[in-house]
């Protein structure tokens, strides 16, 4: 019988996950299962509702990244109505979304990932923690812990910057079909610039150097976590001359376009009795908990039946801003560099 490790729940991600891995006699992972333990049912909740409700209901999918759901929903409403918002309205939405990305990326590094690599203070909530393969010296460990704590404050300031235009965070209120309901004044822009200066200083002088400390100590982690090797991005951050990160695909290194019609969602191993392999636009969500052979509430999306990686590493590669490999540390490094790029773009957008 293989050795089995089960982590249930995985507490440092949004989504109520369970992970089970099987190892051979040399402790190499041979099989891995990731289970989504939460049935969200957003597709059915939205049925027969006013289309504008989607902007607020879909944000409740997640408390960390609600703005992206609001942006997608408002774009769907406007596309259905054949309406194009003004460039100023689009820019205000972009500022809201970009500010949310900044706090999210800082969260990911310091408060979700970092504690796998350092021994935190010997008190709650850091203790008990991991104590295996800790390579960072005591002075750098103390620096990282200090910046972990400062990162909590900086994240809050990024959120406060977003709330100036968004009304509140999380679950923003001002994004609506046609634009943004918050009237813009020079004083508000000045306030946002003040917040942004603080956040940018932390990114440039704390976050990026801290990532270098981590990637240097764990340089061998640039060789693990390879993934499928395919990247996909839908594009993000609308601006006057297109998107900051364009839509596209890298299929085994070859640049391609994205056609949403070629996406399918498979539910063979999911707790649904609805047909497998449907395009999301025609998708069905019929729960069937206990279905034979199923183990998760997650659907499995595929592009032309192939697995693709999304996220910062995908966006940075597709847009030519990162030319590293595909690994655990490449994902961490690409996310940090994307954070810096977004912060710089925010300065221009606010101006």
Rosetta blueprint (number, residue, H / E / L):
1 X L
2 X L
3 X E
4 X E
5 X E
6 X E
7 X E
8 X E
9 X E
10 X E
11 X L
12 X L
13 X L
14 X L
15 X L
16 X L
17 X E
18 X E
19 X E
20 X E
21 X E
22 X E
23 X E
24 X L
25 X L
26 X L
27 X L
28 X L
29 X E
30 X E
31 X E
32 X E
33 X E
34 X E
35 X E
36 X E
37 X L
38 X L
39 X L
40 X L
41 X L
42 X H
43 X H
44 X H
45 X H
46 X L
47 X L
48 X L
49 X L
50 X L
51 X H
52 X H
53 X H
54 X H
55 X H
56 X H
57 X H
58 X H
59 X H
60 X H
61 X H
62 X L
63 X L
64 X L
65 X L
66 X H
67 X H
68 X H
69 X H
70 X H
71 X H
72 X H
73 X H
74 X H
75 X H
76 X H
77 X H
78 X H
79 X H
80 X H
81 X H
82 X L
83 X L
84 X L
85 X L
86 X L
87 X H
88 X H
89 X H
90 X H
91 X H
92 X H
93 X H
94 X H
95 X H
96 X H
97 X H
98 X H
99 X H
100 X H
101 X H
102 X H
103 X H
104 X H
105 X H
106 X H
107 X H
108 X H
109 X H
110 X H
111 X H
112 X H
113 X H
114 X H
115 X H
116 X H
117 X L
118 X L
119 X L
120 X L
121 X L
122 X L
123 X L
124 X L
125 X L
126 X L
127 X L
128 X L
129 X L
130 X L
131 X L
132 X L
133 X L
134 X L
135 X L
136 X L
137 X L
138 X H
139 X H
140 X H
141 X H
142 X H
143 X H
144 X H
145 X H
146 X H
147 X H
148 X H
149 X H
150 X H
151 X H
152 X H
153 X H
154 X H
155 X H
156 X H
157 X H
158 X H
159 X H
160 X H
161 X H
162 X H
163 X H
164 X H
165 X H
166 X H
167 X L
168 X L
169 X L
170 X L
171 X L
172 X L
173 X L
174 X L
175 X E
176 X E
177 X L
178 X L
179 X E
180 X E
181 X L
182 X L
183 X L
184 X L
185 X L
186 X H
187 X H
188 X H
189 X H
190 X H
191 X H
192 X H
193 X H
194 X H
195 X H
196 X H
197 X H
198 X H
199 X H
200 X H
201 X H
202 X H
203 X H
204 X H
205 X H
206 X H
207 X H
208 X H
209 X H
210 X H
211 X H
212 X H
213 X H
214 X H
215 X H
216 X H
217 X H
218 X L
219 X H
220 X H
221 X H
222 X H
223 X H
224 X L
225 X L
226 X L
227 X L
228 X L
229 X L
230 X L
231 X E
232 X E
233 X E
234 X L
235 X L
236 X E
237 X E
238 X E
239 X E
240 X L
241 X L
242 X E
243 X E
244 X E
245 X E
246 X L
247 X L
248 X E
249 X E
250 X E
251 X E
252 X L
253 X L
254 X E
255 X E
256 X E
257 X L
258 X L
259 X L
260 X H
261 X H
262 X H
263 X E
264 X E
265 X E
266 X E
267 X L
268 X L
269 X L
270 X E
271 X L
272 X E
273 X L
274 X L
275 X L
276 X L
277 X L
278 X E
279 X L
280 X H
281 X H
282 X H
283 X L
284 X L
285 X L
286 X L
287 X E
288 X L
289 X L
290 X L
291 X L
292 X L
293 X L
294 X L
295 X L
296 X E
297 X L
298 X L
299 X L
300 X E
301 X E
302 X E
303 X E
304 X L
305 X L
306 X E
307 X L
308 X L
309 X E
310 X L
311 X L
312 X H
313 X H
314 X H
315 X H
316 X H
317 X H
318 X H
319 X L
320 X L
321 X L
322 X L
323 X L
324 X L
325 X L
326 X L
327 X L
328 X H
329 X H
330 X H
331 X H
332 X H
333 X H
334 X H
335 X H
336 X H
337 X H
338 X H
339 X H
340 X H
341 X H
342 X H
343 X H
344 X H
345 X H
346 X H
347 X H
348 X H
349 X H
350 X H
351 X L
